[in-house]
Amino acid sequence: MTDQAHIPTGTLQTGDIPGKPTSASRTTLSHIMTGSDTNLLGTVHGGVIMKLVDDAAGAVAGRHSGGPAVTASMDEMVFLEPVRVGDLVHVKAQVNWTGRSSMEVGVRVLAERWNESTPATQVGSAYLVFAAVDADGKPRRVPPVVPETERDRRRYQEAQIRRTHRLARRRAIKELRDRRAAEGLDARADAEDRHGGPTRGPARPVTGRAPGRR
Ligand SMILES: CC(C)(COP(=O)(O)OP(=O)(O)OC[C@H]1O[C@@H](n2cnc3c(N)ncnc32)[C@H](O)[C@@H]1OP(=O)(O)O)[C@@H](O)C(=O)NCCC(=O)NCCS
């Protein structure tokens, strides 16, 4: 059976840690955008939205794991529509998936005019991985998340696919770097940095002379 076939049920327990339903930690963070949130184009800076995303996801990870949790990665941050001054932004976050000490938190960003009763539209989304940590900053175990609805179960399965791809990508990049280091290619790259351009033959030692000068 693959990982993707395994979705925790309400009765599942991992070791001595009982599962927690998705709804127990689902959180929404809302904020009205003001002039201090804008970029040079006059719309809201992407970094302002990313901070709200990280804040909401961090609250969810802390609530689910029952203690401190740190952001390990943020990926697939998508901005679908510009956010404007006067928009009331809602950042909705929930645990999609849990591993041993890590949690994937899915976030949806919605915006509506602060003083109009028009429906909110989705303006962005992101997936973050948090690791629960102990007092020494070392990873600690988390309760398995128990998806409650069909949508939760779909998100759980999709999160497992992303997890598989993240691990495979990290492994492939590490293998490539190890291979290049073993072949001495990284030493040549360092030499190129020092010389400000490509080098031929084996990596050369530093000469102290500025690149391109006689
Ligand atoms: C995240 C951190 C605790 C991981 O520590 P580590 O010693 O690498 O521990 P591990 O390799 O056992 O990883 C712990 C878990 O996190 C996951 N993880 C670690 N790095 C990850 C990454 N870049 N992307 C996705 N998952 C990651 C691992 O897969 C593992 O999951 P699992 O226990 O569910 O299988 C550590 O790297 C850290 O403290 N980073 C800084 C976090 C921080 O300061 N964040 C704020 C950013 S400013």
The ligand as an SDF file (V2000), in Angstrom:
LIG
                    3D

 48 50  0  0  0  0  0  0  0  0999 V2000
   12.7670   22.7950   10.5390 C   0  0  0  0  0  0  0  0  0  0  0  0
   13.8530   22.1790   11.4260 C   0  0  0  0  0  0  0  0  0  0  0  0
   13.3430   22.1130   12.8760 C   0  0  0  0  0  0  0  0  0  0  0  0
   14.1000   20.7650   10.8960 C   0  0  0  0  0  0  0  0  0  0  0  0
   15.1260   20.2260   11.7020 O   0  0  0  0  0  0  0  0  0  0  0  0
   15.9880   18.9670   11.2220 P   0  0  0  0  0  0  0  0  0  0  0  0
   17.0740   18.7810   12.1990 O   0  0  0  0  0  0  0  0  0  0  0  0
   16.3100   19.0890    9.7640 O   0  0  0  0  0  0  0  0  0  0  0  0
   14.9880   17.7840   11.4820 O   0  0  0  0  0  0  0  0  0  0  0  0
   14.4450   16.6560   10.5130 P   0  0  0  0  0  0  0  0  0  0  0  0
   15.2940   16.4080    9.3150 O   0  0  0  0  0  0  0  0  0  0  0  0
   14.1190   15.4900   11.3940 O   0  0  0  0  0  0  0  0  0  0  0  0
   13.0620   17.2900    9.9910 O   0  0  0  0  0  0  0  0  0  0  0  0
   11.9380   17.3530   10.8450 C   0  0  0  0  0  0  0  0  0  0  0  0
   10.6960   17.2730    9.9910 C   0  0  0  0  0  0  0  0  0  0  0  0
   10.6130   18.4490    9.1740 O   0  0  0  0  0  0  0  0  0  0  0  0
   10.5730   18.0920    7.8110 C   0  0  0  0  0  0  0  0  0  0  0  0
   11.3710   19.0670    7.0700 N   0  0  0  0  0  0  0  0  0  0  0  0
   12.5900   19.5370    7.3980 C   0  0  0  0  0  0  0  0  0  0  0  0
   12.9960   20.4330    6.4810 N   0  0  0  0  0  0  0  0  0  0  0  0
   12.0180   20.5230    5.5730 C   0  0  0  0  0  0  0  0  0  0  0  0
   11.8470   21.2670    4.3700 C   0  0  0  0  0  0  0  0  0  0  0  0
   12.7640   22.1170    3.9250 N   0  0  0  0  0  0  0  0  0  0  0  0
   10.7030   21.1230    3.6880 N   0  0  0  0  0  0  0  0  0  0  0  0
    9.7470   20.2780    4.1080 C   0  0  0  0  0  0  0  0  0  0  0  0
    9.8450   19.5360    5.2360 N   0  0  0  0  0  0  0  0  0  0  0  0
   10.9680   19.6600    5.9560 C   0  0  0  0  0  0  0  0  0  0  0  0
   11.1850   16.7100    7.7250 C   0  0  0  0  0  0  0  0  0  0  0  0
   10.7250   16.0030    6.5850 O   0  0  0  0  0  0  0  0  0  0  0  0
   10.7000   16.0920    9.0160 C   0  0  0  0  0  0  0  0  0  0  0  0
    9.3530   15.6830    8.8520 O   0  0  0  0  0  0  0  0  0  0  0  0
    8.7550   14.3670    9.6030 P   0  0  0  0  0  0  0  0  0  0  0  0
    9.3060   14.3300   10.9970 O   0  0  0  0  0  0  0  0  0  0  0  0
    7.2740   14.5840    9.6070 O   0  0  0  0  0  0  0  0  0  0  0  0
    9.1570   13.1790    8.7790 O   0  0  0  0  0  0  0  0  0  0  0  0
   15.1780   23.0120   11.3780 C   0  0  0  0  0  0  0  0  0  0  0  0
   15.7080   22.9660   10.0680 O   0  0  0  0  0  0  0  0  0  0  0  0
   14.9820   24.4590   11.7810 C   0  0  0  0  0  0  0  0  0  0  0  0
   14.9430   24.7820   12.9740 O   0  0  0  0  0  0  0  0  0  0  0  0
   14.9070   25.3810   10.7960 N   0  0  0  0  0  0  0  0  0  0  0  0
   14.7200   26.7910   11.0680 C   0  0  0  0  0  0  0  0  0  0  0  0
   13.2350   27.0790   11.2590 C   0  0  0  0  0  0  0  0  0  0  0  0
   12.9720   28.5450   11.4140 C   0  0  0  0  0  0  0  0  0  0  0  0
   13.6790   29.2540   12.0900 O   0  0  0  0  0  0  0  0  0  0  0  0
   11.9120   29.0060   10.7590 N   0  0  0  0  0  0  0  0  0  0  0  0
   11.5870   30.3870   10.7280 C   0  0  0  0  0  0  0  0  0  0  0  0
   12.0910   30.9350    9.4430 C   0  0  0  0  0  0  0  0  0  0  0  0
   12.7010   32.5590    9.5940 S   0  0  0  0  0  0  0  0  0  0  0  0
  1  2  1  0
  2  3  1  0
  2  4  1  0
  2 36  1  0
  4  5  1  0
  5  6  1  0
  6  7  2  0
  6  8  1  0
  6  9  1  0
  9 10  1  0
 10 11  2  0
 10 12  1  0
 10 13  1  0
 13 14  1  0
 14 15  1  0
 15 16  1  0
 15 30  1  0
 16 17  1  0
 17 18  1  0
 17 28  1  0
 18 19  1  0
 18 27  1  0
 19 20  2  0
 20 21  1  0
 21 22  1  0
 21 27  2  0
 22 23  1  0
 22 24  2  0
 24 25  1  0
 25 26  2  0
 26 27  1  0
 28 29  1  0
 28 30  1  0
 30 31  1  0
 31 32  1  0
 32 33  2  0
 32 34  1  0
 32 35  1  0
 36 37  1  0
 36 38  1  0
 38 39  2  0
 38 40  1  0
 40 41  1  0
 41 42  1  0
 42 43  1  0
 43 44  2  0
 43 45  1  0
 45 46  1  0
 46 47  1  0
 47 48  1  0
M  END
$$$$
